[in-house]
Amino acid sequence: MRHRMSTGQTRKRLAIAAVMLAPTVAAVLGGGTAAFAATTGSLGEPPLSELAPLIANGSNPVDAFAAGVTARASRASSYGGIAAVNHGQDLNVYLAGTPDATLESQILGTAPADHVHFVQTSHTQTQLLDLRTRVLGEASTLEGRGINLTSWGPDVWTGLERVQVQNLTPATAATLDTLFGASNISLVSTTASTGGIASGTRVVDTKPFDGGDFIQGADQYAAGYVDNCTSGFGAHAGNSYYLLGAQHCYASGTAITQNSSYITTSGTSIGTVATVDDNYAGLDALEISTPNTPLYPTAGEPGSSPAILTAGSTSPQTADVSGAETSPAGYQVCEDGAYEGEICGLVVQSTGSCINLTESVTPSVIRYACDEDYATNPSGGIANGEGDSGSGVFRFNGALLEATGIDSASGTGIACQAYTTNGRQCFSDIFYTEVQPILNEFGLTINA
């Protein structure tokens, strides 16, 4: 489900089906089967006990050595991905093919050997990304045959392409196994969600605007509706300043105000949607142009700040963003929607997926969006809620707060604890668009 909220004659929602990770491991696409020389990890989805937050602010201790290990490992043709395990203290490096102790030593470098584990996997990352492209190419045709793929992408835990299918049947499974190879994919049945919503203080903000505000604008799909979303991170190109957001919330040229259908806000004009990525298999992303005050940069204020509003929905705190970073599988991240506030301890389960963004009032595929990461709340509690679309997803590197994505979609519905009128839904999982591809697409640098 996409978390933008529409109000008008009826409530319009955007849906994406529920998500589960399949723990099974299938055969190889050109990979070996022998155990790796230094292997101490294992494939399969990690137990919830392993995914519990290590410390309150959600830091990932492997940050101390993960970047170097990843840089060295990713140059190998056998590279299958990495994942943080053991409460974020250890790093699994997944490699396909014949074990190679020399390669493992080169990848390890000066990293602590007792915290880096080499795990054999069935597919390389390149093979799974190629398979993601194949699935994307067949998705529309399958839709016409009544087979609705809701998301697909590499699953580092299983070494397979994880494909979610709405109401999977044995016949559908047989079709997909034949089309993509049963040894290459893990199929997960989902049920269609109902509902959808996009999302100083969050309700009274002034220039430079912070990320995490309640925002509102005209619905792009139906006249007479407004969509409630959340503003994302501030970014800039030269002296032009923007706030990031989710493309499914608003069309290009939409006027954006600080508003909400659920809470009294200032109604302040924030800016106008300048650019959206509405390309086929593009990004669920947009940029809101936030004009600077007069005379900037010699005086006055830029349109957006390097800060986001964290903590609760109604009693937020301001935190500065230090830059942009990726979050591999196993990492802990935080979501920061205006409606549900800051929620940390979410664990990244997969990266680089494509998802099917579906409109529930007129149930047809609007588009496919890619470069989506998937995270869950390991306790089964709230990860985000309707209205949080466009909000920032971030991670901690020690004391540094780093932007990692923009809230896009969810699927596993649970009850909300706040803003519960009109059937508003919350979710225990989240898809978010990776922030670096957004910055690259729009030619922006994160405000820091």
MOQUIZI-V91885 format. One record per residue. PSI is psi as a letter, one per 40 degrees, with the letter a starting at -180 (999 if undefined). OMEGA is omega as a letter, one per 40 degrees, with the letter a starting at -180 (NA if undefined). D_FIRST is the distance of its C-alpha to the first C-alpha in Angstrom with 2 decimals. Layout:
psi={PSI:PSI}
omega={OMEGA:OMEGA}
d_first={D_FIRST:D_FIRST}
This chain:
psi={h:h:g:i:h:h:i:b:d:i:h:h:i:h:i:i:i:i:h:i:h:h:e:i:h:a:a:i:g:f:i:i:e:i:i:i:d:e:h:e:a:i:i:i:h:i:i:d:d:d:e:i:h:d:i:d:e:f:i:h:d:e:d:d:e:d:d:d:d:d:d:d:d:e:e:h:e:e:h:e:i:i:h:h:i:f:f:e:d:i:h:h:h:h:i:i:a:h:i:g:d:d:d:d:d:d:d:d:b:e:i:h:d:e:e:h:h:h:h:h:i:d:i:i:d:d:d:d:d:d:d:d:d:d:d:d:d:e:d:d:d:d:d:d:e:e:h:h:h:d:i:i:i:h:h:d:d:e:e:i:h:h:h:h:h:h:f:h:i:d:d:d:d:d:d:d:d:d:d:e:h:d:e:e:i:h:h:h:h:i:i:h:i:h:i:i:h:i:999:b:i:d:d:h:i:i:i:h:h:i:i:e:i:h:i:i:i:i:h:e:e:h:i:e:i:i:h:h:a:i:i:a:i:i:i:i:h:b:e:h:i:i:h:i:a:h:d:e:d:i:i:h:e:h:h:h:i:g:i:i:e:e:i:h:a:d:e:h:h:d:a:i:h:d:h:i:g:f:i:h:f:a:i:g:i:i:h:h:h:g:i:i:i:i:e:h:e:d:i:a:i:i:d:i:i:e:i:i:h:a:a:i:d:e:g:i:i:h:h:i:h:e:a:h:i:i:h:i:i:e:i:h:i:i:i:g:i:d:d:e:a:h:h:i:e:h:h:h:d:i:i:f:i:i:i:h:h:h:h:d:d:g:g:i:h:d:i:i:i:a:f:h:i:h:i:i:h:e:e:e:a:h:d:a:i:h:e:e:h:e:i:h:h:i:i:h:g:b:e:h:h:h:h:e:i:h:h:d:i:i:d:g:h:i:i:i:e:i:f:e:i:f:f:h:i:i:i:e:i:h:h:i:h:h:d:d:d:d:d:d:d:e:f:i:h:h:h:999}
omega={i:a:i:a:a:i:a:i:i:i:i:a:i:a:i:a:a:a:i:i:i:a:a:i:a:a:a:i:a:i:i:a:a:i:i:a:a:a:i:i:i:i:i:a:a:i:a:a:i:a:a:i:i:i:a:a:i:i:i:a:a:i:a:a:a:a:a:i:a:a:a:a:a:i:a:i:a:a:i:i:i:i:i:a:i:i:i:a:a:a:i:i:a:a:i:i:a:i:a:a:i:i:a:i:i:i:a:a:a:i:a:a:a:i:i:a:i:a:i:i:a:a:i:i:i:i:a:i:i:i:i:i:i:i:i:a:a:a:a:i:i:i:i:i:i:i:a:i:a:i:i:i:a:i:a:a:a:a:a:i:a:a:i:a:i:i:a:i:i:i:i:i:i:i:a:i:i:a:a:a:a:a:a:a:i:a:a:i:i:i:a:i:i:i:i:a:i:a:NA:i:i:a:i:a:i:i:e:a:i:i:i:i:i:i:a:i:a:i:a:a:a:i:i:i:i:a:i:a:i:i:i:a:i:i:a:i:a:i:i:a:a:i:i:i:a:a:a:i:a:i:i:i:a:i:a:i:i:a:i:i:a:a:i:a:a:a:a:i:i:a:a:i:a:a:i:i:i:i:i:a:i:a:i:a:i:i:i:i:a:a:i:i:a:i:i:e:i:i:i:a:i:a:i:a:i:a:i:i:a:a:a:a:a:i:a:i:a:i:a:i:a:a:a:a:i:i:a:i:a:i:i:i:i:i:a:i:i:a:a:a:a:i:a:a:i:a:i:a:i:a:i:a:i:i:i:i:a:i:a:i:i:a:i:a:i:a:i:i:a:a:i:i:a:i:a:i:a:i:a:i:a:i:i:a:i:a:a:i:i:a:a:i:a:i:i:i:a:i:a:i:a:i:i:i:i:a:a:a:i:i:a:a:i:a:i:i:a:i:a:a:i:i:a:a:i:a:i:i:a:i:i:i:a:a:a:i:i:i:i:a:a:i:a:i:a:i:a:NA}
d_first={0.00:3.74:6.20:8.87:10.89:13.13:16.39:19.15:20.55:17.32:13.91:11.56:7.81:5.46:3.57:4.00:6.62:8.32:10.73:14.46:17.30:20.29:23.58:25.87:28.04:29.36:32.30:32.84:32.67:36.01:35.84:38.50:38.47:40.93:39.99:39.91:42.96:41.21:38.26:37.46:33.70:31.87:28.88:26.04:23.27:25.04:25.59:23.89:27.32:27.42:24.14:25.31:25.70:29.23:29.84:28.29:27.18:25.37:27.92:28.25:32.00:31.85:31.43:35.22:35.65:32.34:32.65:36.08:35.30:32.21:34.24:36.99:34.88:32.76:36.04:36.79:36.08:35.07:32.34:29.21:27.45:27.74:26.13:27.16:28.33:30.59:28.83:28.63:32.39:32.71:31.43:31.02:32.01:31.08:33.70:34.31:37.75:41.16:41.53:43.23:44.65:45.79:42.34:40.93:43.67:42.94:39.25:40.16:42.57:43.32:40.16:40.98:41.48:40.55:37.05:36.21:35.71:35.80:33.78:34.27:31.29:31.23:29.70:30.08:27.29:28.67:28.51:24.84:23.95:26.11:24.34:20.95:22.63:23.98:20.69:19.30:22.47:22.01:18.31:19.10:22.14:20.40:17.84:21.03:22.32:19.43:18.05:14.36:13.72:10.14:11.60:15.21:17.55:20.55:20.65:23.64:24.05:24.81:26.10:24.08:21.27:18.26:16.61:13.69:14.33:12.90:15.77:18.19:21.79:25.08:25.83:22.62:23.29:26.82:25.79:23.60:26.32:28.89:26.99:26.04:28.40:27.80:29.18:26.70:23.29:21.61:19.43:16.69:15.65:12.18:11.27:8.68:6.33:7.51:6.73:5.31:7.94:9.66:12.61:30.08:26.93:23.32:24.69:28.03:28.25:30.85:31.60:30.95:27.36:25.53:21.96:19.79:20.77:19.02:18.86:18.53:19.28:19.40:16.43:16.96:16.07:17.97:21.17:21.57:18.17:17.54:14.44:14.44:13.48:15.46:18.19:18.41:21.64:24.82:26.38:29.43:31.55:35.15:35.49:32.33:29.55:25.79:22.58:19.64:16.16:12.99:13.98:11.10:12.44:16.01:18.64:21.81:24.42:22.26:24.12:22.30:23.62:23.23:21.79:19.37:19.10:19.37:22.27:25.43:25.49:28.13:26.89:28.28:27.72:26.01:26.30:24.98:22.35:24.81:23.01:19.67:18.93:17.76:19.60:18.71:17.38:17.76:15.95:12.99:15.75:18.22:21.37:22.63:26.43:27.99:31.69:34.27:36.86:40.22:42.46:39.85:40.52:44.14:43.04:40.08:36.50:33.82:30.65:28.37:29.33:28.97:27.47:24.17:23.92:23.26:23.78:22.62:20.88:24.17:26.70:25.61:27.91:28.39:28.23:29.35:27.52:29.99:28.37:25.63:25.26:23.28:22.05:22.90:21.63:22.92:22.92:21.75:19.66:18.76:15.80:17.13:15.00:17.13:15.64:15.64:18.34:19.41:18.23:20.27:20.96:17.62:18.80:17.91:17.67:17.53:17.95:18.01:15.26:13.92:10.40:9.65:7.79:7.95:9.14:9.30:12.67:14.24:12.49:13.68:12.63:12.83:13.53:13.30:13.13:15.23:16.72:13.59:14.51:12.87:14.06:14.18:16.08:19.13:20.07:16.89:16.60:14.11:12.78:10.98:9.66:8.53:11.06:11.30:9.97:13.18:14.85:17.16:16.88:20.49:22.99:26.54:29.58:32.24:32.33:30.57:27.01:25.51:22.47:20.33:17.01:14.56:11.13:8.55:5.13:4.67:5.12:8.42:8.74:12.13:14.29:14.60:18.19:18.38:17.52:16.90:18.04:16.32:14.05:11.98:9.67:9.82:8.90:11.52:10.12:9.12:9.29:11.75:14.03:17.58:19.80:22.96:21.86:20.67:24.13:25.85:24.16:25.13:28.40:27.67:28.79:26.98:28.98:30.85}
